[in-house]
Each structure stands twice: as structure tokens, then as C-alpha cells.
């Protein structure tokens, strides 16, 4: 851990299991329990059809956190939370019990074998952008620009905001 705090955004999703909302809430509780990490805000929940994948519809949200963890340590912790919730990776974009994606970490641009920031293709995913824009409507990212400017080209991606608040405390 470093002493400086960073603001990170994390995408949450699930499409396998009996209670998708509970899966996301347990993921949020896992994130909130990470050392030096605090959940600041969570978007509403969105239902979306699988994109470049198959299986049941997803439940998605985005969380804003403040963390003292390094980007790689945060990613490793997110992967551990996924694994603890039964996440398997039999093939690319496989259905999942819990998916936690590190979308951005302050203004950091990073491209390593294990982590790319901002998250690749996030600007092509309405299920990421719409909930994220609830939390940060004016956010711009290096190499991408204003997130709101990316959304109009994604109108063909079916997405429904639910009247559901995710609880993590």
C-alpha cells in the first residue's frame, strides 16, 4: 500500500446465480472490507443483455472507491473477491457469478500484462457508462475523453435501470 489515496471506479456485474443483487452486494461488502479502501458511492443497478457473450441477462453497477492500495494490489484483491464468490473463467466472456472490473484508478494510464487502465473497451459498453455517469457525469479519462460523449453511439445496447438500491454496509 502507498500512503496516497486514489479514487478508483469499479464495475460490478453478475449473470449466474439465484440472486444477482445479493451477489453484487456481497462484492461491494468485500470491496468495502479491503484495507485502506472505502466505498464512496454506488450507482443504481442496471439489467443488460450479454454483450459478446451468451447466457442470462446481467445485473450491473459501478462503484466509486477511495483506496490506498496500488492499482495491481486492488486488482488482485478484486480477483480474490470474485474467486471467493465462485467466479470461474472457462473461456473469454463466460457467464459469471461475480465480475469486478477495475475501470480506472485516478488519472493513471497503465498497460502491463495483467492490468490496462483505463479498462479497455469501457467506452464501448453502455452497461459500464450509464451507471458510471450517475456517479461522475463530467468525468473525462486520458485517451478516451468525456465519458458522456461516448454514450450516444451505444443506443443500440439494451439497458434497463432498475428501482433497486444496492446495499453494502
C-alpha positions in Angstrom: 0.0 0.0 0.0 1.1 3.5 -0.6 0.3 6.4 1.7 -1.6 8.5 -1.0 -5.2 7.8 -1.6 -6.5 7.3 -5.1 -10.1 7.4 -6.5 -10.9 4.3 -8.4 -14.1 3.2 -10.2 -15.1 -0.5 -10.2 -17.6 -2.1 -12.5 -19.7 -4.9 -10.9 -21.7 -7.5 -12.8 -23.2 -10.9 -12.4 -25.5 -13.1 -14.5 -25.3 -16.5 -12.8 -26.9 -17.5 -9.6 -30.3 -17.2 -7.9 -29.9 -13.7 -6.5 -27.8 -11.3 -8.7 -28.5 -8.3 -6.4 -27.1 -10.2 -3.5 -24.0 -11.2 -5.5 -23.3 -7.5 -6.3 -24.0 -6.5 -2.7 -21.6 -9.2 -1.4 -19.0 -7.9 -3.9 -19.4 -4.4 -2.6 -19.1 -5.6 1.0 -15.8 -7.4 0.0 -14.5 -4.2 -1.6 -15.5 -2.1 1.5 -13.6 -4.6 3.7 -10.3 -4.1 1.8 -7.5 -2.5 3.8 -7.2 1.2 3.2 -10.3 1.2 1.0 -13.7 3.0 1.4 -16.7 2.8 -0.9 -17.8 6.4 -1.6 -20.8 5.8 -3.8 -22.6 3.1 -5.8 -24.7 3.7 -8.9 -28.2 2.2 -9.4 -28.5 -1.3 -10.7 -28.9 -2.0 -14.4 -30.1 -5.0 -16.3 -28.4 -5.7 -19.6 -28.3 -8.4 -22.2 -24.9 -10.2 -22.6 -22.6 -8.4 -24.9 -20.2 -10.5 -27.0 -21.3 -13.4 -24.8 -24.3 -15.7 -24.0 -26.3 -16.6 -21.0 -28.9 -14.9 -18.9 -29.1 -11.1 -18.5 -26.6 -9.3 -16.3 -27.1 -7.1 -13.3 -24.5 -4.3 -13.4 -23.5 -1.3 -11.3 -20.4 0.9 -10.8 -18.8 1.8 -7.5 -16.5 4.7 -6.7 -13.9 3.9 -4.0 -11.1 5.7 -2.3 -8.1 3.4 -1.8 -4.5 3.3 -0.5 -3.9 0.1 -2.4 -1.8 0.2 -5.5 -3.6 -0.5 -8.8 -2.2 -4.0 -9.0 -3.0 -4.7 -5.4 -6.5 -3.5 -5.9 -6.9 -5.7 -9.0 -5.5 -8.7 -7.1 -8.0 -8.1 -4.3 -10.9 -7.8 -6.7 -9.9 -11.1 -8.4 -9.8 -12.8 -4.9 -13.3 -11.5 -4.1 -14.5 -12.9 -7.4 -12.9 -16.3 -6.7 -14.5 -16.3 -3.2 -17.8 -15.9 -4.9 -17.4 -18.9 -7.3 -16.1 -17.0 -10.3 -14.8 -19.3 -13.0 -13.1 -18.4 -16.2 -13.6 -21.3 -18.6 -13.5 -19.0 -21.7 -13.4 -15.3 -22.6 -16.7 -13.5 -21.6 -18.1 -16.6 -20.0 -21.2 -16.1 -17.8 -20.2 -15.2 -14.2 -21.3 -15.3 -10.6 -19.5 -12.1 -9.9 -17.4 -9.8 -12.1 -15.4 -6.9 -10.6 -13.5 -4.8 -13.2 -11.1 -2.1 -12.2 -12.3 0.6 -14.7 -10.0 3.5 -13.7 -7.6 4.5 -11.0 -7.3 8.3 -10.6 -5.9 9.6 -14.0 -3.4 6.7 -14.3 -2.7 5.2 -17.8 -1.2 1.8 -17.4 -0.6 -1.1 -19.8 1.0 -4.2 -18.2 0.5 -7.9 -19.0 -2.0 -8.1 -16.1 -3.7 -4.6 -16.0 -4.7 -2.0 -18.5 -6.0 1.4 -17.3 -8.4 2.8 -18.2 -10.1 -0.5 -18.7 -10.0 -1.5 -22.4 -13.3 -1.1 -24.3 -15.1 0.6 -21.4 -16.2 3.3 -23.8 -18.0 0.6 -25.9 -20.1 -0.7 -23.1 -23.4 1.1 -22.2 -23.7 -1.2 -19.1 -20.5 0.5 -17.8 -21.0 4.1 -19.0 -24.6 4.7 -17.9 -24.1 3.6 -14.2 -20.7 5.4 -14.2 -22.2 8.6 -15.4 -24.6 8.6 -12.5 -21.6 8.9 -10.2 -19.4 11.2 -12.3 -21.4 12.9 -15.1 -18.5 15.1 -16.2 -15.7 12.6 -16.0 -13.0 12.6 -18.7 -10.4 9.9 -18.9 -7.0 10.1 -20.6 -7.1 8.5 -24.1 -10.9 8.4 -24.0 -12.2 11.9 -23.3 -15.5 12.7 -21.7 -17.4 9.5 -20.9 -20.8 11.2 -21.7 -19.6 11.8 -25.3 -19.2 8.0 -25.8 -22.8 7.1 -24.8 -24.7 8.3 -27.9 -23.1 5.6 -30.1 -24.3 2.9 -27.8 -28.0 3.4 -28.0 -28.5 0.0 -29.6 -27.3 -1.8 -26.4 -30.4 -2.7 -24.4 -30.1 -1.5 -20.8 -32.7 -1.0 -18.1 -32.2 0.9 -14.9 -33.9 -0.9 -12.0 -35.5 0.7 -9.0 -33.1 -1.2 -6.8 -30.5 0.3 -4.4 -27.5 -1.9 -3.7 -26.6 -2.1 0.0 -23.1 -2.8 1.1 -23.0 -1.6 4.7 
